[in-house]
Amino acid sequence: MKTPQDRRMLPLFPKLLAALLLMGTAVSAQIETYVVDVVAKQPVVIDGRLNEECWQGPALIKEFQPFRLAPDATMPETRAWLAKEKDALLIAVECMEPDMKSLYLKATEHDGKTWMDDSVELFFNPAGDRQSHVQIVVNANGVIMDGISDYFGAKLDLSWESGLIAKVQKQKDRWTLEARLPYANLPLGRPGADWTFHIARGRRAGVQTQLATSLKSSISKFAELTAFDVLRGISPEGMRLSLVAYDFGDCQVGRNEARLTLKNWDQKPAEVVVRGGLSGQKVSERTVTVAPQKEADVAIEWELTEQDAGANLEIEVLSAGRVIRKLMRQLATVPPVLGKLERNVFYLTDCEATTVRFPVQVATLSRRQLTISWWLADQSGRCVVSGFTHAIGPEAVLRIFWSFADSGRYQLLRRLEQDGRIIAEARDDIVLIRGPF
């Protein structure tokens, strides 16, 4: 499920683990430092042709190393260039290919399995801390998969959107990728800090899979942050604010609250506007002033209904009219308000109530004066017992007393109400069995 619910903090243990791993690999690592000193002086048209001036100089990465390649196999050459604009990093990769007719290209949808195709993989750790990273994979048809790992060891979150614009051109003996990556969508750190990065290529054309890496260090996988090379010279102009942490909230039906922590690296106060909401719907807005060299917390509310499944949650952070950070997550599913029963078979006794438990998945800010009414009907539809309870926390408990004669199959109707308004209903088939005692 792509619903974002995790708190985006950097746990202390993963930081320590990353540091220990880096120390342990120091002997075998051959970490290179690359400087991005090419500035695009003219507008760059992203078309994959690489005919702009910024691409005419020597490649930044002139040679890629084979990765898990048979000793007698040869890998076609790969080269990569990087350049910078005011608001974005420009990327170009040339993949020589003697067998263009055999390119393997199966992924056709965004966030599909592009890494299984002939593709280029881009890994960036913009904060330079070897903790969080983004992974973007573009196949030779220009189809993009992008995801973010918010801390060391975290699973890649494919609901994140990089905003990458990419185009590919195919020629007789090569294919070339050209892309623009906006800074505003990246987990930036301190202004002027070195990034770490890795560019890799997957070649599927021909008889067998071949892989190549821009790293000279020994690695066991492409996303090995401790071995990433250093990328220097990328200092997004005017971006003196960074997002330290964020939390989208409950991501449940009702009024959710997203919380952000912002850091002002400048020597003067910064007025920041935070806007958030679902795409195409009403946007909430908050303004906060962040003191020089200080952090500030800001909370913004956003509404969610069960019908919003598949929508995008967008949060923008602006300063001086400029977007300095943009967060986007796809809410692939919305948890049902009345969750599933913990089980569907229950024992009843004459002297004790049988408890039926289930989650009530309503956002914390909307969890006020919630009442659950319930009815139990037999196979003929006749109500044999009913009751109600108040839903105070994230779990509700119904208590059923044996006031009817027969064991058997029944239907339980649950109805959640607030201020006389029906919020949700659920019907479940259950089996009630007279207990042995």
C-alpha positions as a Python dict, from the first residue, in 0.01 Angstrom:
ca = {
    (1, 'M'): (0, 0, 0),
    (2, 'K'): (128, 341, -91),
    (3, 'T'): (-56, 537, 175),
    (4, 'P'): (201, 753, 360),
    (5, 'Q'): (159, 714, 733),
    (6, 'D'): (510, 680, 868),
    (7, 'R'): (670, 960, 1063),
    (8, 'R'): (960, 1097, 857),
    (9, 'M'): (1217, 1129, 1136),
    (10, 'L'): (1577, 1009, 1131),
    (11, 'P'): (1609, 747, 1407),
    (12, 'L'): (1929, 753, 1609),
    (13, 'F'): (2003, 384, 1562),
    (14, 'P'): (2005, 395, 1179),
    (15, 'K'): (2241, 696, 1196),
    (16, 'L'): (2479, 502, 1420),
    (17, 'L'): (2451, 194, 1202),
    (18, 'A'): (2532, 394, 889),
    (19, 'A'): (2837, 545, 1058),
    (20, 'L'): (2964, 204, 1166),
    (21, 'L'): (2912, 60, 819),
    (22, 'L'): (3097, 352, 663),
    (23, 'M'): (3389, 297, 902),
    (24, 'G'): (3389, -73, 820),
    (25, 'T'): (3405, -14, 445),
    (26, 'A'): (3665, 263, 454),
    (27, 'V'): (3947, 28, 355),
    (28, 'S'): (3778, -109, 42),
    (29, 'A'): (3601, 213, -60),
    (30, 'Q'): (3745, 427, -339),
    (31, 'I'): (3511, 720, -304),
    (32, 'E'): (3556, 978, -578),
    (33, 'T'): (3465, 1347, -563),
    (34, 'Y'): (3301, 1507, -866),
    (35, 'V'): (3242, 1880, -909),
    (36, 'V'): (2944, 2012, -1103),
    (37, 'D'): (3083, 2335, -1248),
    (38, 'V'): (2884, 2349, -1571),
    (39, 'V'): (2603, 2605, -1560),
    (40, 'A'): (2338, 2601, -1832),
    (41, 'K'): (2358, 2956, -1969),
    (42, 'Q'): (2079, 2902, -2220),
    (43, 'P'): (1742, 2729, -2169),
    (44, 'V'): (1781, 2355, -2209),
    (45, 'V'): (1515, 2172, -2409),
    (46, 'I'): (1469, 1826, -2261),
    (47, 'D'): (1446, 1614, -2575),
    (48, 'G'): (1725, 1358, -2538),
    (49, 'R'): (1931, 1502, -2824),
    (50, 'L'): (2210, 1650, -2606),
    (51, 'N'): (2280, 1933, -2853),
    (52, 'E'): (2293, 2217, -2596),
    (53, 'E'): (2621, 2383, -2508),
    (54, 'C'): (2625, 2241, -2155),
    (55, 'W'): (2665, 1887, -2295),
    (56, 'Q'): (2949, 1960, -2537),
    (57, 'G'): (3236, 1941, -2288),
    (58, 'P'): (3400, 1628, -2148),
    (59, 'A'): (3171, 1390, -1962),
    (60, 'L'): (3177, 1422, -1583),
    (61, 'I'): (3181, 1043, -1554),
    (62, 'K'): (3383, 909, -1844),
    (63, 'E'): (3393, 544, -1749),
    (64, 'F'): (3154, 301, -1582),
    (65, 'Q'): (3271, -13, -1403),
    (66, 'P'): (3121, -356, -1478),
    (67, 'F'): (2911, -496, -1193),
    (68, 'R'): (2852, -870, -1158),
    (69, 'L'): (2977, -922, -1512),
    (70, 'A'): (3125, -1248, -1639),
    (71, 'P'): (3508, -1223, -1667),
    (72, 'D'): (3507, -1276, -2043),
    (73, 'A'): (3215, -1040, -2114),
    (74, 'T'): (3246, -682, -2237),
    (75, 'M'): (3008, -399, -2155),
    (76, 'P'): (2929, -122, -2406),
    (77, 'E'): (3052, 220, -2294),
    (78, 'T'): (2845, 454, -2078),
    (79, 'R'): (2913, 824, -2009),
    (80, 'A'): (2732, 1080, -1794),
    (81, 'W'): (2720, 1461, -1774),
    (82, 'L'): (2574, 1684, -1503),
    (83, 'A'): (2494, 2054, -1528),
    (84, 'K'): (2294, 2293, -1315),
    (85, 'E'): (2021, 2552, -1348),
    (86, 'K'): (1881, 2787, -1086),
    (87, 'D'): (1605, 2547, -983),
    (88, 'A'): (1715, 2209, -1114),
    (89, 'L'): (1992, 1961, -1178),
    (90, 'L'): (2039, 1859, -1542),
    (91, 'I'): (2142, 1502, -1624),
    (92, 'A'): (2257, 1341, -1948),
    (93, 'V'): (2363, 981, -2000),
    (94, 'E'): (2488, 820, -2320),
    (95, 'C'): (2450, 442, -2344),
    (96, 'M'): (2634, 283, -2634),
    (97, 'E'): (2443, -16, -2768),
    (98, 'P'): (2552, -236, -3060),
    (99, 'D'): (2223, -429, -3053),
    (100, 'M'): (1959, -155, -3052),
    (101, 'K'): (1697, -383, -3205),
    (102, 'S'): (1712, -606, -2896),
    (103, 'L'): (1641, -339, -2633),
    (104, 'Y'): (1427, -495, -2361),
    (105, 'L'): (1143, -256, -2275),
    (106, 'K'): (842, -390, -2087),
    (107, 'A'): (753, -116, -1836),
    (108, 'T'): (501, 129, -1979),
    (109, 'E'): (346, 292, -1670),
    (110, 'H'): (490, 539, -1420),
    (111, 'D'): (650, 361, -1122),
    (112, 'G'): (653, 35, -1316),
    (113, 'K'): (946, -209, -1308),
    (114, 'T'): (1172, 6, -1522),
    (115, 'W'): (1484, -140, -1358),
    (116, 'M'): (1404, -469, -1531),
    (117, 'D'): (1446, -297, -1869),
    (118, 'D'): (1738, -137, -2050),
    (119, 'S'): (1762, 158, -1816),
    (120, 'V'): (1963, 417, -1624),
    (121, 'E'): (1940, 431, -1244),
    (122, 'L'): (2001, 758, -1059),
    (123, 'F'): (2067, 762, -684),
    (124, 'F'): (2102, 1095, -500),
    (125, 'N'): (2157, 1172, -132),
    (126, 'P'): (2116, 1553, -146),
    (127, 'A'): (2170, 1600, 229),
    (128, 'G'): (2512, 1434, 198),
    (129, 'D'): (2459, 1240, 521),
    (130, 'R'): (2438, 893, 361),
    (131, 'Q'): (2101, 850, 533),
    (132, 'S'): (1810, 941, 306),
    (133, 'H'): (1824, 895, -69),
    (134, 'V'): (1609, 910, -379),
    (135, 'Q'): (1616, 650, -654),
    (136, 'I'): (1502, 727, -1008),
    (137, 'V'): (1508, 470, -1287),
    (138, 'V'): (1438, 569, -1648),
    (139, 'N'): (1413, 306, -1919),
    (140, 'A'): (1511, 352, -2282),
    (141, 'N'): (1155, 456, -2366),
    (142, 'G'): (1163, 737, -2109),
    (143, 'V'): (931, 565, -1858),
    (144, 'I'): (1013, 675, -1502),
    (145, 'M'): (1008, 501, -1167),
    (146, 'D'): (1093, 722, -867),
    (147, 'G'): (1099, 661, -495),
    (148, 'I'): (1244, 792, -171),
    (149, 'S'): (1401, 624, 131),
    (150, 'D'): (1366, 869, 419),
    (151, 'Y'): (1630, 718, 646),
    (152, 'F'): (1903, 455, 637),
    (153, 'G'): (1750, 114, 570),
    (154, 'A'): (1397, 243, 505),
    (155, 'K'): (1197, 78, 229),
    (156, 'L'): (1171, 276, -94),
    (157, 'D'): (845, 475, -99),
    (158, 'L'): (718, 482, -457),
    (159, 'S'): (436, 725, -373),
    (160, 'W'): (698, 1003, -369),
    (161, 'E'): (720, 1205, -690),
    (162, 'S'): (1051, 1351, -807),
    (163, 'G'): (906, 1582, -1070),
    (164, 'L'): (1174, 1453, -1309),
    (165, 'I'): (1126, 1542, -1675),
    (166, 'A'): (1307, 1295, -1901),
    (167, 'K'): (1333, 1221, -2271),
    (168, 'V'): (1523, 954, -2462),
    (169, 'Q'): (1660, 953, -2816),
    (170, 'K'): (1749, 626, -2991),
    (171, 'Q'): (2017, 621, -3259),
    (172, 'K'): (2177, 344, -3463),
    (173, 'D'): (2438, 251, -3202),
    (174, 'R'): (2327, 421, -2879),
    (175, 'W'): (2047, 568, -2676),
    (176, 'T'): (2074, 895, -2484),
    (177, 'L'): (1885, 1016, -2179),
    (178, 'E'): (1832, 1383, -2095),
    (179, 'A'): (1656, 1487, -1774),
    (180, 'R'): (1577, 1779, -1546),
    (181, 'L'): (1543, 1713, -1170),
    (182, 'P'): (1385, 1999, -965),
    (183, 'Y'): (1561, 2081, -639),
    (184, 'A'): (1229, 2160, -470),
    (185, 'N'): (1123, 1794, -468),
    (186, 'L'): (1445, 1667, -309),
    (187, 'P'): (1534, 1612, 59),
    (188, 'L'): (1795, 1889, 68),
    (189, 'G'): (2019, 1951, 368),
    (190, 'R'): (2237, 2244, 468),
    (191, 'P'): (2293, 2495, 185),
    (192, 'G'): (2621, 2426, 9),
    (193, 'A'): (2658, 2078, 157),
    (194, 'D'): (2813, 1811, -63),
    (195, 'W'): (2573, 1552, -202),
    (196, 'T'): (2650, 1185, -247),
    (197, 'F'): (2535, 996, -555),
    (198, 'H'): (2554, 694, -781),
    (199, 'I'): (2460, 643, -1146),
    (200, 'A'): (2414, 291, -1279),
    (201, 'R'): (2310, 124, -1602),
    (202, 'G'): (2117, -193, -1663),
    (203, 'R'): (2164, -351, -2005),
    (204, 'R'): (1915, -620, -2107),
    (205, 'A'): (1971, -617, -2485),
    (206, 'G'): (2149, -928, -2602),
    (207, 'V'): (2178, -1270, -2447),
    (208, 'Q'): (2224, -1187, -2080),
    (209, 'T'): (2178, -904, -1830),
    (210, 'Q'): (2476, -672, -1786),
    (211, 'L'): (2513, -406, -1517),
    (212, 'A'): (2751, -112, -1484),
    (213, 'T'): (2819, 139, -1207),
    (214, 'S'): (2979, 482, -1184),
    (215, 'L'): (3137, 379, -852),
    (216, 'K'): (3491, 253, -816),
    (217, 'S'): (3420, 122, -466),
    (218, 'S'): (3324, -241, -416),
    (219, 'I'): (2949, -273, -370),
    (220, 'S'): (2702, -555, -316),
    (221, 'K'): (2400, -359, -442),
    (222, 'F'): (2330, -34, -625),
    (223, 'A'): (2172, 141, -323),
    (224, 'E'): (2483, 104, -105),
    (225, 'L'): (2492, 453, 46),
    (226, 'T'): (2823, 406, 225),
    (227, 'A'): (2997, 369, -112),
    (228, 'F'): (2830, 659, -293),
    (229, 'D'): (3065, 913, -451),
    (230, 'V'): (3068, 1280, -347),
    (231, 'L'): (2900, 1542, -565),
    (232, 'R'): (3019, 1897, -502),
    (233, 'G'): (2916, 2234, -638),
    (234, 'I'): (2537, 2201, -624),
    (235, 'S'): (2409, 2490, -415),
    (236, 'P'): (2054, 2578, -520),
    (237, 'E'): (2045, 2956, -549),
    (238, 'G'): (1840, 3129, -281),
    (239, 'M'): (1740, 2810, -99),
    (240, 'R'): (1830, 2895, 259),
    (241, 'L'): (1554, 2685, 412),
    (242, 'S'): (1540, 2308, 447),
    (243, 'L'): (1284, 2058, 565),
    (244, 'V'): (1420, 1878, 871),
    (245, 'A'): (1127, 1641, 931),
    (246, 'Y'): (770, 1588, 825),
    (247, 'D'): (466, 1378, 909),
    (248, 'F'): (155, 1361, 691),
    (249, 'G'): (-68, 1269, 985),
    (250, 'D'): (-310, 979, 1027),
    (251, 'C'): (-405, 958, 657),
    (252, 'Q'): (-750, 844, 767),
    (253, 'V'): (-1100, 972, 699),
    (254, 'G'): (-1163, 1313, 855),
    (255, 'R'): (-946, 1612, 945),
    (256, 'N'): (-581, 1515, 922),
    (257, 'E'): (-290, 1726, 1041),
    (258, 'A'): (42, 1733, 858),
    (259, 'R'): (336, 1860, 1063),
    (260, 'L'): (662, 1999, 927),
    (261, 'T'): (984, 2116, 1090),
    (262, 'L'): (1170, 2384, 893),
    (263, 'K'): (1528, 2506, 937),
    (264, 'N'): (1635, 2859, 842),
    (265, 'W'): (2006, 2864, 763),
    (266, 'D'): (2011, 3236, 687),
    (267, 'Q'): (2119, 3526, 908),
    (268, 'K'): (1781, 3698, 881),
    (269, 'P'): (1424, 3584, 955),
    (270, 'A'): (1237, 3399, 681),
    (271, 'E'): (863, 3419, 625),
    (272, 'V'): (738, 3084, 504),
    (273, 'V'): (403, 2989, 354),
    (274, 'V'): (292, 2625, 373),
    (275, 'R'): (6, 2509, 152),
    (276, 'G'): (-142, 2162, 156),
    (277, 'G'): (-434, 1951, 42),
    (278, 'L'): (-549, 1694, -208),
    (279, 'S'): (-492, 1773, -575),
    (280, 'G'): (-781, 1966, -724),
    (281, 'Q'): (-946, 2027, -386),
    (282, 'K'): (-950, 2305, -130),
    (283, 'V'): (-603, 2400, -11),
    (284, 'S'): (-517, 2498, 347),
    (285, 'E'): (-251, 2760, 409),
    (286, 'R'): (-36, 2860, 706),
    (287, 'T'): (227, 3131, 741),
    (288, 'V'): (515, 3110, 987),
    (289, 'T'): (826, 3316, 1050),
    (290, 'V'): (1142, 3113, 1108),
    (291, 'A'): (1408, 3291, 1313),
    (292, 'P'): (1769, 3306, 1186),
    (293, 'Q'): (1962, 2980, 1235),
    (294, 'K'): (1657, 2827, 1406),
    (295, 'E'): (1394, 2561, 1348),
    (296, 'A'): (1018, 2610, 1352),
    (297, 'D'): (724, 2370, 1350),
    (298, 'V'): (415, 2426, 1139),
    (299, 'A'): (94, 2224, 1120),
    (300, 'I'): (-157, 2227, 838),
    (301, 'E'): (-493, 2049, 819),
    (302, 'W'): (-627, 1853, 523),
    (303, 'E'): (-950, 1659, 469),
    (304, 'L'): (-983, 1299, 351),
    (305, 'T'): (-1281, 1082, 258),
    (306, 'E'): (-1302, 718, 151),
    (307, 'Q'): (-1380, 841, -202),
    (308, 'D'): (-1039, 1009, -223),
    (309, 'A'): (-852, 681, -279),
    (310, 'G'): (-603, 732, -561),
    (311, 'A'): (-573, 1108, -507),
    (312, 'N'): (-244, 1290, -453),
    (313, 'L'): (-163, 1477, -135),
    (314, 'E'): (46, 1784, -214),
    (315, 'I'): (227, 2012, 31),
    (316, 'E'): (428, 2313, -85),
    (317, 'V'): (671, 2520, 120),
    (318, 'L'): (725, 2869, -23),
    (319, 'S'): (951, 3157, 74),
    (320, 'A'): (967, 3491, -107),
    (321, 'G'): (720, 3353, -360),
    (322, 'R'): (944, 3061, -453),
    (323, 'V'): (873, 2692, -395),
    (324, 'I'): (1161, 2563, -184),
    (325, 'R'): (1018, 2217, -114),
    (326, 'K'): (731, 2019, -256),
    (327, 'L'): (599, 1696, -109),
    (328, 'M'): (366, 1470, -303),
    (329, 'R'): (228, 1131, -205),
    (330, 'Q'): (-30, 916, -376),
    (331, 'L'): (-301, 788, -142),
    (332, 'A'): (-346, 457, -323),
    (333, 'T'): (-602, 341, -67),
    (334, 'V'): (-793, 498, 221),
    (335, 'P'): (-847, 274, 526),
    (336, 'P'): (-1219, 198, 576),
    (337, 'V'): (-1368, 387, 869),
    (338, 'L'): (-1503, 70, 1027),
    (339, 'G'): (-1224, -184, 1009),
    (340, 'K'): (-1253, -561, 989),
    (341, 'L'): (-1366, -763, 1290),
    (342, 'E'): (-1082, -935, 1471),
    (343, 'R'): (-1257, -1266, 1392),
    (344, 'N'): (-1594, -1393, 1268),
    (345, 'V'): (-1664, -1683, 1505),
    (346, 'F'): (-1755, -1617, 1870),
    (347, 'Y'): (-1855, -1817, 2176),
    (348, 'L'): (-2144, -1693, 2390),
    (349, 'T'): (-2218, -1778, 2752),
    (350, 'D'): (-2520, -1706, 2968),
    (351, 'C'): (-2334, -1504, 3231),
    (352, 'E'): (-2064, -1313, 3041),
    (353, 'A'): (-2065, -1075, 2750),
    (354, 'T'): (-1879, -1170, 2434),
    (355, 'T'): (-1658, -888, 2310),
    (356, 'V'): (-1630, -799, 1943),
    (357, 'R'): (-1333, -574, 1862),
    (358, 'F'): (-1252, -377, 1548),
    (359, 'P'): (-1058, -62, 1451),
    (360, 'V'): (-1228, 274, 1404),
    (361, 'Q'): (-1007, 444, 1147),
    (362, 'V'): (-1092, 811, 1183),
    (363, 'A'): (-835, 1092, 1190),
    (364, 'T'): (-754, 1205, 1544),
    (365, 'L'): (-887, 1560, 1495),
    (366, 'S'): (-1225, 1418, 1389),
    (367, 'R'): (-1249, 1158, 1666),
    (368, 'R'): (-1510, 1350, 1867),
    (369, 'Q'): (-1845, 1224, 2001),
    (370, 'L'): (-1844, 914, 1785),
    (371, 'T'): (-2121, 664, 1858),
    (372, 'I'): (-2146, 311, 1720),
    (373, 'S'): (-2494, 159, 1707),
    (374, 'W'): (-2520, -210, 1626),
    (375, 'W'): (-2785, -469, 1545),
    (376, 'L'): (-2761, -848, 1530),
    (377, 'A'): (-3003, -1021, 1291),
    (378, 'D'): (-3072, -1390, 1236),
    (379, 'Q'): (-3098, -1563, 898),
    (380, 'S'): (-3454, -1440, 849),
    (381, 'G'): (-3347, -1079, 901),
    (382, 'R'): (-3510, -1048, 1244),
    (383, 'C'): (-3316, -837, 1494),
    (384, 'V'): (-3242, -1048, 1802),
    (385, 'V'): (-3033, -799, 2001),
    (386, 'S'): (-2893, -446, 1962),
    (387, 'G'): (-2690, -188, 2147),
    (388, 'F'): (-2452, 104, 2118),
    (389, 'T'): (-2113, 216, 2240),
    (390, 'H'): (-1891, 523, 2221),
    (391, 'A'): (-1577, 512, 2006),
    (392, 'I'): (-1322, 702, 2211),
    (393, 'G'): (-995, 563, 2080),
    (394, 'P'): (-874, 388, 1765),
    (395, 'E'): (-1051, 62, 1865),
    (396, 'A'): (-1417, -7, 1943),
    (397, 'V'): (-1554, -289, 2158),
    (398, 'L'): (-1908, -428, 2131),
    (399, 'R'): (-2045, -648, 2411),
    (400, 'I'): (-2303, -909, 2313),
    (401, 'F'): (-2503, -1089, 2583),
    (402, 'W'): (-2680, -1422, 2516),
    (403, 'S'): (-3045, -1313, 2509),
    (404, 'F'): (-3162, -1535, 2222),
    (405, 'A'): (-3199, -1907, 2180),
    (406, 'D'): (-2995, -2055, 1901),
    (407, 'S'): (-2637, -2096, 1792),
    (408, 'G'): (-2588, -2029, 1423),
    (409, 'R'): (-2515, -1771, 1156),
    (410, 'Y'): (-2602, -1406, 1209),
    (411, 'Q'): (-2543, -1072, 1045),
    (412, 'L'): (-2392, -786, 1243),
    (413, 'L'): (-2473, -432, 1129),
    (414, 'R'): (-2242, -158, 1259),
    (415, 'R'): (-2321, 211, 1214),
    (416, 'L'): (-2089, 498, 1308),
    (417, 'E'): (-2259, 831, 1383),
    (418, 'Q'): (-2142, 1177, 1479),
    (419, 'D'): (-2377, 1461, 1577),
    (420, 'G'): (-2672, 1262, 1441),
    (421, 'R'): (-2502, 1210, 1104),
    (422, 'I'): (-2417, 864, 969),
    (423, 'I'): (-2044, 845, 895),
    (424, 'A'): (-2012, 482, 790),
    (425, 'E'): (-2186, 144, 796),
    (426, 'A'): (-2060, -213, 773),
    (427, 'R'): (-2230, -553, 758),
    (428, 'D'): (-2052, -873, 858),
    (429, 'D'): (-2157, -1238, 860),
    (430, 'I'): (-2060, -1397, 1191),
    (431, 'V'): (-2110, -1732, 1363),
    (432, 'L'): (-2223, -1748, 1727),
    (433, 'I'): (-2176, -2072, 1918),
    (434, 'R'): (-2306, -2144, 2266),
    (435, 'G'): (-2002, -2191, 2485),
    (436, 'P'): (-1929, -2520, 2663),
    (437, 'F'): (-1946, -2359, 3009),
}
